[in-house]
Amino acid sequence: MKIRQRAISLDLNSFFSAFFDKEVQKYMEYIRPCIASMKGYVPGLQPDPNQKYIKLNSNENPFPPSPRVKEVLRELKYEDLRIYPDPISLELREKLGSLYGFSPNQIICGNGSDDILNIIIRTFAQPGEAVGFFEPTFPLYRVLGVIHGVRIISLPVDEPYDQPPLPPDDVKIFFLANPNSPVGFAYSTSRIAEMAREIKAVFVVDEAYAEFARENALALVRQLANVIIVRTVSKSYSLAGLRLGYAIGNEKLIAEMLKVKDPFNVTLLTQSLVAAALEDQEYLRNNVSRIIDTREWFSKEAAALGYRIIPSEANFVFPQPPQKGRGIGFYKTLFNRKILTRHYDEEGLRDGVRMTIGTRQEMATVLKVMKEILPQFSNK
Amino acid sequence: MKIRQRAISLDLNSFFSAFFDKEVQKYMEYIRPCIASMKGYVPGLQPDPNQKYIKLNSNENPFPPSPRVKEVLRELKYEDLRIYPDPISLELREKLGSLYGFSPNQIICGNGSDDILNIIIRTFAQPGEAVGFFEPTFPLYRVLGVIHGVRIISLPVDEPYDQPPLPPDDVKIFFLANPNSPVGFAYSTSRIAEMAREIKAVFVVDEAYAEFARENALALVRQLANVIIVRTVSKSYSLAGLRLGYAIGNEKLIAEMLKVKDPFNVTLLTQSLVAAALEDQEYLRNNVSRIIDTREWFSKEAAALGYRIIPSEANFVFPQPPQKGRGIGFYKTLFNRKILTRHYDEEGLRDGVRMTIGTRQEMATVLKVMKEILPQFSNK
């Protein structure tokens, strides 16, 4: 009896499994194979706000936005929400243009710089053509490339980070995150100019963290037709919640990108509130210099404890405990101590974690914890 | 002397023209040919708010959003803007789910329904495969198809509108705007079910105007694995400025779409404010029924004047003056009288204009003007 029952249950299993496969197959035939086999971009964990974590996993700014944002938020007329936003975000582009000395025609706004990167890939790379980048880098370039059906040419970079390989020459777009994420190092503008001159491709410098760096590549837009600079207000302006990214480049390229973007890609509230934030450059400068000061102080202290920290030009650092390959353990131990960082299970990134620079007080707490847990990750 | 000068200037012309061509060529090699030759989606004119137009060109709702949106807007903490929004808009999906009786896993939110349509095309159609729709329809399907590099199979529909052709059977996605835009007619749910059953493709019912219609196809999601319903809060909830669209479909298809969307595609403010609006269903019902009443009254009055109006189930109508092919003249004459409508220079649409239903008072003014100008567009 027992044996028979088992036989039946096996049959049922295989029946259900065949049925399930068929069901799955039915759905799968609707889905592009490259999407079905793709993992998708994994954003940093957004913890329950009632749980008291020190949240250093998404490179958010620890300080509030400019008080002008508060004023404009209070003055907004809710009745206006019934109307579509300006499809071309003209006021914002004019403000950004006068801030940096460009015409609004050289600027496009997007729903975060993710939207801008998405628009870039769809404007300049034909499905089947190639796009390139160095790795480690911002993981979204690869995801967007897979979705768009382009070939991906990824070149590994390793230390010393100031000697990058030659960019590949058969790509349509090359993405350079500078300062790099998630490691934080930055190439000099003169090195970037050399790369951009050599390559026969649209050369995208993703400057999401530029406000925290010594240099930026904006001036190259005036010299080279193929350079596009991508920026965001998420980090430096403390406005990640609003979703506003922008690109600055040759106006002929920007004009084509404007055709590719979704018709109304930036909300009415985002346009108004970011405009207010852009007017308060003094607040931005103070905010950014506090973060840079904390970064430099934290880096020095962590190094004194025995952690390795590659000099960062962003609003985060990439601390590595003395023992190699212990990034995941380091991440988990910090997590258990209510410090949220980010670990990447990828080549070249397994030795450490990416850690946003929070307030001085938060980073003092982090240092205290890092001192306490250090023996678990020491070579001795 | 004169002749010589002319010769020189001709030479200079051709020199500059060659130079210009070379310059243009330099940029063009960066741009995908399908983008360079594309016109892009043209949004309705957003007039200077100081100019007193009756704005009936973008299907915006003439009434403000629910007062609850105002309350939540006042309570928002500007400090929270420093944090990224929930990447998967979970609260909104839960609210929409309990409103319509679906699991949050069957729902995806986007930056307007434009974003949702963009995600659909990139999830289900491989570049080189085909997508289909009837025309006239929402022009964005074609634009998104060109950008994604798919073949487009467009079938013309004409009167009588209740007898559509068979959808093509070699497409990966079929888009049906129901109620139709820009004409306003609607197919019955039973007819839609027939089409969706016949076709071996993802069948998208774009219900941007469903709240103004007698029927909707939401129930089909429970019966057919290939049906995806697309909705927006732009029109019915008076929230075009916030950009929130959503799709409801089989959770296996929605899961793949979630991988394709930009990581943080809906702003923090949009998530909070739309959640508030969704809670006020009574306001929605009253708002929508006022617009339907005005639409029915206006349609009857315009018909009594001598205009032709195809019965509409949306928040707009498509009035046609007695003389055929006079849509553009009708548009211009209304424009000169400070009434903004939309004209489409396309097959099947040249006889009239698309006109949003405004307030009763606005539509009374429009009727008055339509009566005065009628002799210009009469056959007599």
Boltz contact constraints between the chains, C-beta under 6 A:
constraints:
  - contact:
      token1: [A, 27]
      token2: [B, 252]
      max_distance: 6.0
  - contact:
      token1: [A, 30]
      token2: [B, 124]
      max_distance: 6.0
  - contact:
      token1: [A, 30]
      token2: [B, 202]
      max_distance: 6.0
  - contact:
      token1: [A, 31]
      token2: [B, 256]
      max_distance: 6.0
  - contact:
      token1: [A, 32]
      token2: [B, 126]
      max_distance: 6.0
  - contact:
      token1: [A, 35]
      token2: [B, 123]
      max_distance: 6.0
  - contact:
      token1: [A, 35]
      token2: [B, 256]
      max_distance: 6.0
  - contact:
      token1: [A, 38]
      token2: [B, 259]
      max_distance: 6.0
  - contact:
      token1: [A, 40]
      token2: [B, 259]
      max_distance: 6.0
  - contact:
      token1: [A, 41]
      token2: [B, 263]
      max_distance: 6.0
  - contact:
      token1: [A, 43]
      token2: [B, 87]
      max_distance: 6.0
  - contact:
      token1: [A, 43]
      token2: [B, 263]
      max_distance: 6.0
  - contact:
      token1: [A, 58]
      token2: [B, 84]
      max_distance: 6.0
  - contact:
      token1: [A, 60]
      token2: [B, 82]
      max_distance: 6.0
  - contact:
      token1: [A, 60]
      token2: [B, 83]
      max_distance: 6.0
  - contact:
      token1: [A, 61]
      token2: [B, 82]
      max_distance: 6.0
  - contact:
      token1: [A, 64]
      token2: [B, 79]
      max_distance: 6.0
  - contact:
      token1: [A, 64]
      token2: [B, 82]
      max_distance: 6.0
  - contact:
      token1: [A, 65]
      token2: [B, 81]
      max_distance: 6.0
  - contact:
      token1: [A, 69]
      token2: [B, 78]
      max_distance: 6.0
  - contact:
      token1: [A, 70]
      token2: [B, 78]
      max_distance: 6.0
  - contact:
      token1: [A, 73]
      token2: [B, 78]
      max_distance: 6.0
  - contact:
      token1: [A, 78]
      token2: [B, 69]
      max_distance: 6.0
  - contact:
      token1: [A, 78]
      token2: [B, 70]
      max_distance: 6.0
  - contact:
      token1: [A, 78]
      token2: [B, 73]
      max_distance: 6.0
  - contact:
      token1: [A, 79]
      token2: [B, 64]
      max_distance: 6.0
  - contact:
      token1: [A, 81]
      token2: [B, 65]
      max_distance: 6.0
  - contact:
      token1: [A, 81]
      token2: [B, 239]
      max_distance: 6.0
  - contact:
      token1: [A, 81]
      token2: [B, 241]
      max_distance: 6.0
  - contact:
      token1: [A, 81]
      token2: [B, 242]
      max_distance: 6.0
  - contact:
      token1: [A, 82]
      token2: [B, 60]
      max_distance: 6.0
  - contact:
      token1: [A, 82]
      token2: [B, 61]
      max_distance: 6.0
  - contact:
      token1: [A, 82]
      token2: [B, 64]
      max_distance: 6.0
  - contact:
      token1: [A, 82]
      token2: [B, 238]
      max_distance: 6.0
  - contact:
      token1: [A, 83]
      token2: [B, 60]
      max_distance: 6.0
  - contact:
      token1: [A, 83]
      token2: [B, 240]
      max_distance: 6.0
  - contact:
      token1: [A, 83]
      token2: [B, 241]
      max_distance: 6.0
  - contact:
      token1: [A, 84]
      token2: [B, 58]
      max_distance: 6.0
  - contact:
      token1: [A, 84]
      token2: [B, 240]
      max_distance: 6.0
  - contact:
      token1: [A, 85]
      token2: [B, 241]
      max_distance: 6.0
  - contact:
      token1: [A, 87]
      token2: [B, 43]
      max_distance: 6.0
  - contact:
      token1: [A, 111]
      token2: [B, 111]
      max_distance: 6.0
  - contact:
      token1: [A, 112]
      token2: [B, 264]
      max_distance: 6.0
  - contact:
      token1: [A, 114]
      token2: [B, 262]
      max_distance: 6.0
  - contact:
      token1: [A, 114]
      token2: [B, 263]
      max_distance: 6.0
  - contact:
      token1: [A, 115]
      token2: [B, 262]
      max_distance: 6.0
  - contact:
      token1: [A, 122]
      token2: [B, 147]
      max_distance: 6.0
  - contact:
      token1: [A, 123]
      token2: [B, 35]
      max_distance: 6.0
  - contact:
      token1: [A, 124]
      token2: [B, 30]
      max_distance: 6.0
  - contact:
      token1: [A, 126]
      token2: [B, 32]
      max_distance: 6.0
  - contact:
      token1: [A, 127]
      token2: [B, 127]
      max_distance: 6.0
  - contact:
      token1: [A, 127]
      token2: [B, 149]
      max_distance: 6.0
  - contact:
      token1: [A, 147]
      token2: [B, 122]
      max_distance: 6.0
  - contact:
      token1: [A, 147]
      token2: [B, 260]
      max_distance: 6.0
  - contact:
      token1: [A, 149]
      token2: [B, 127]
      max_distance: 6.0
  - contact:
      token1: [A, 202]
      token2: [B, 30]
      max_distance: 6.0
  - contact:
      token1: [A, 238]
      token2: [B, 82]
      max_distance: 6.0
  - contact:
      token1: [A, 239]
      token2: [B, 81]
      max_distance: 6.0
  - contact:
      token1: [A, 240]
      token2: [B, 83]
      max_distance: 6.0
  - contact:
      token1: [A, 240]
      token2: [B, 84]
      max_distance: 6.0
  - contact:
      token1: [A, 241]
      token2: [B, 81]
      max_distance: 6.0
  - contact:
      token1: [A, 241]
      token2: [B, 83]
      max_distance: 6.0
  - contact:
      token1: [A, 241]
      token2: [B, 85]
      max_distance: 6.0
  - contact:
      token1: [A, 241]
      token2: [B, 268]
      max_distance: 6.0
  - contact:
      token1: [A, 242]
      token2: [B, 81]
      max_distance: 6.0
  - contact:
      token1: [A, 242]
      token2: [B, 267]
      max_distance: 6.0
  - contact:
      token1: [A, 243]
      token2: [B, 267]
      max_distance: 6.0
  - contact:
      token1: [A, 252]
      token2: [B, 27]
      max_distance: 6.0
  - contact:
      token1: [A, 256]
      token2: [B, 31]
      max_distance: 6.0
  - contact:
      token1: [A, 256]
      token2: [B, 35]
      max_distance: 6.0
  - contact:
      token1: [A, 259]
      token2: [B, 38]
      max_distance: 6.0
  - contact:
      token1: [A, 259]
      token2: [B, 40]
      max_distance: 6.0
  - contact:
      token1: [A, 260]
      token2: [B, 147]
      max_distance: 6.0
  - contact:
      token1: [A, 262]
      token2: [B, 114]
      max_distance: 6.0
  - contact:
      token1: [A, 262]
      token2: [B, 115]
      max_distance: 6.0
  - contact:
      token1: [A, 263]
      token2: [B, 41]
      max_distance: 6.0
  - contact:
      token1: [A, 263]
      token2: [B, 43]
      max_distance: 6.0
  - contact:
      token1: [A, 263]
      token2: [B, 114]
      max_distance: 6.0
  - contact:
      token1: [A, 264]
      token2: [B, 112]
      max_distance: 6.0
  - contact:
      token1: [A, 267]
      token2: [B, 242]
      max_distance: 6.0
  - contact:
      token1: [A, 267]
      token2: [B, 243]
      max_distance: 6.0
  - contact:
      token1: [A, 267]
      token2: [B, 267]
      max_distance: 6.0
  - contact:
      token1: [A, 267]
      token2: [B, 270]
      max_distance: 6.0
  - contact:
      token1: [A, 268]
      token2: [B, 241]
      max_distance: 6.0
  - contact:
      token1: [A, 269]
      token2: [B, 269]
      max_distance: 6.0
